[in-house]
Amino acid sequence: MDTPKLPPLREVIAAHGLSASKALGQNFLFDEQLLDRIAAIPGDLADKAVLEIGPGPGGLTRALLRAGARVTAIERDARCIPALAELQAAFPGRLRVVEDDALALDHAALMGEPFAIVANLPYNIGTQLFTNWLSAKEWPPQWTSLTLMFQQEVARRIVAAPDNSEYGRLAVLAQWRSTAKLAMKVHRSAFTPPPKVMSAIVHVTPATAPEGVDGAVLERLTAAAFGQRRKMLRQSLKGLPGGLAALDSVGIDPTRRAETLTVADFLALARALDQRIR
């Protein structure tokens, strides 16, 4: 596949008078080799549908296009649309730009086919988007993988194991019917402007959903359990109807703290809780 010669990203930024918006959680990546490495994480993207959130001036977008993907990019910052239009012209028929709020859209309906999600997520909406994708009622979901840039602190929470201060609700939601791994760390100096924190890329693939577990019940359970994470379960779950009875029915010591429970423990609790609230 012939790849069109594109101007350096810094020239694109300058030509369009762009600067990263703090209000939109933007930080731009200019390193083309780094962007190509990110685009390679999901595997072969030749003629595959890819959803990108917050492309900004199109740094990661051009890497995805170089990898052969058919990209749908959702961008709410009107300042970036002209730069993305140049990429549309350079890769005819391969890039669709949707000027809208990613949180307000039904991504499965927008894509209409199986798709990978690859994004340097805006920091201010990244976690909300991630939990929305994990909470899909239909499973396996229409998305085939998530390759997402987060603040490193958030990324570590997603892949954390029990008995760790980073282990919490996000880890359980990411791991109960998916496989999550830390794919790459990205130094703050790679961004313009450099954020105050380091970043990392998490790669998530759907797995078989355990039988008898309602995702909504699991979300309520983990919200209660980790809402007061330093308290014993008998305290954190006492406000959850059926919570203490569920602990007793599955034989979990109520004096334990939430961070000591495995994902399997939470699944057992969710099943028991579901039977009590139906």
N, C-alpha and C positions, 0 to 999 in steps of 0.2 A: 504494500500500500504506500503510495507516494504521500509524503508528509510536507505540507506547504511550509515555506520558510517564514517564520514569524519574527516580528521585532522583539527585542528583549522586554521583559515585563516592566522594567523601570521606565523604559521609553513610553510604553502604553500608559502607565500611571501619569507620567509627565504630560503626555499629549492630551489627556482628558482632564487634567487638573484634579486628579483624585487624591484623596487622603483617607486613611482609615478612620471610620466613625466610632468613637468610644460608645456612643449611645446604642449603636447596633452591634457592639461586641466584635468589631472587625480588627483583624491583624493580617497583613498581607504577607504571603510567602513568595519570594522571588527566585529561589534556587531551583533551577529546572531539573537538575539531577535528583534532588530530594523529592520534587514533585513526581517525577517518573517512578521513583521507588515506592512512593505512596500508592500511585495508580496500579502498581504491580501486585500489591498485597492481596487483592481479591482473586488473583489468578487471571487466566486468559479472558480478556474482555472483548475480543474481536466480535463485532456485530452483536454484542450484548447490550441490553438496556440498562442504563445507569441513571440513578437520581442523585443529583448534587444539590445541597442546600447551602445558600449563601456563597455563591461563587466569587462575588466581588468583581475584580477586573479580569478574572478568568485564568488564574495561574494553574490551579488544579484542573480546571476544565480542559485546558489545552493538553495537559498530560493524559487525561482520560481519552480525549479525542485521538491523540497520537497512538494510544493503546488500541484503537479501533472501536471504542465504545460508541453507542448511540446515546447521547446525553440529554437529559431533561434537567435544566438548571432553574431553581426557584430563587429569585432575587427580589428583595423588596426595596433596595436602594436604587432609585431611578438614575442616580449619577453613574452607575456602573453599566447601564443598559447599552450605551453606545459602544463601549469596549467589547461587550459580549456580542454585539451585532457584527463586529469585525471578525470575530471567531466564526460566527454563523456563515459569513461570506467565504471564509477560508476553508471551511469544512461543509460544503453544501449538503443539506439534508441530514446532517449528523447531530445538529445541536438545536434544541428547542428551548427557548427562554420564556419562563413564566414569571411575570412581574406581580408578585403577590406575597402574602405572609404565609410562610411554610406551616405555621401552627394552625392556620385556618383551612387548610386543604386536606382532602382525602387522597393520600398519596397512591393508594392502590387503584382507585378509580382514575386518577390522573394518568398513571402509567399504562394500565390496561393489559399488562403482561408481566411475567416474572421479571424482577429487576434487582440489581445490586444497589446499595446505597453507599456512596463514597463522599465524604464531606469533611472539610475543615469547619466544623460547626461554630457559628457565632456563640461566644461564651455565654451570652445572656439567655439563650433559649436551648442550649445543647442538651442539658439533662432532661428537660421536659420533652423534647423530641424523642430522645432515646427511650424514656419510659413509655411514651405513646407507642413506639414501634414494638417494644417488648410486650405490650399489653393487648396485642391484636387478638380479637376473639377467635378468628379462624386460624387454625394452626395445623400444619406449617403455614406461615404467612406467605404473602405474595413476594415479599423481599427474600432474596436468596442469601444475602450476607450484609453485614453492616461493617464498614471500615471508616471509623470516626476519630477525629482529633478532639481531644479534651485537654483541659488542664491536667497535669500529671497526677495531682491529688485525686481528681475524680476518676481518672483511669485506674488508679490503684484500688480505689473502692469498688470498681466494677469487677475486678478479677480477684479480689481478696478472698482468703480462706478463713474459716472459723478460728476463734481464739486469737484474733488480730484486731487491733484498734480500728483498722480501716474496713473491717468486715461489717456490713450492715444491710439495710433494706435494698440498696442498689445491687449488691452482690447477689442476694437471693433472687431478685427479679431477673437479673441477667443470666443466672445459672440454672434455674429450675427446669427450663426446657430449651436451653441454648448452651453453646460452648463459647466461652469468652476467653480471649488471650490478649496479652500486651504484645503488640506487633512491632512497635518502634517508639523510641524516645526522640523527641525533637527539642533541641536547645532553644532557649528563648531568643538567642541572637539570630536565629534563622528568620525571624519575623521583622516586619516594618509596620509600625513601631514595635520594638521589643516589649512583650508583656512583662509583668512583674514576676510571673511564675513560669516554670518549665511546662512543656506539653508532652503528650504521648498519644499514640494511636492504638485504639482497641479494635480488634477484629472479632466479630460475633457471627456464628452460624447457627441456624435453628437445629434443634435436636427433637427427638420424639417426646411429646408431652406425656408426663406421667398420668396414668388413669385416675379418675376420681378427684382431680384437683381443679377447683374453680379459681381462675386467675383473679377475679374480683375479691374473693374471700382471702386469698393469699395476700393481696395488696393490703386489705384491711388489717390482717393479722400482723404483717411486718411493720405497718405504720404504727400500730399500738406497741409492739414489742420493742422497736428501736426508738420510739418517741421519747422514751425515758431509759436510754440504754444502760445507765449506771445502776438502775434499780433491778431488783429481782423480778422474775417473771410474774410472781404472784401479785406484785404491785402494778407492773406495766400492763398486765392483761385483765386486771379486775374490772376495768371500765368497758371491756369488750364482752358483749353478751355471749355466754357460753365459753368464754376463754379459759376460765379456771377449770371448768368441767372437762374441757378438751385436754388440758394438761394432764389431769388425773387419768383420763381414759387411755392415753398413750404412754403413761408411765414416765413422764418427764418431771424431774424434781423442780417444784415451783420456786426453790431458792436459787436456781441457776439464773444467769443473765443471758440476754438474747444473743450476745456475741459468741456464746459457747455452743449454740445449737448449730448443727449441720443443716445444709439445704434439705436433706432427707427428713430431718426432724421437723422442719417447718412444713414440709409437704404432709407429713403424718398429722400434724396439728391442724392444718387447713382442711384435711379430709374429715377429721373428727369435728371440727368447728362447723363445717358445712352441714353435717348431719343434724346439728343442734339448732341451726337457724332456718332450716327449710320450713 
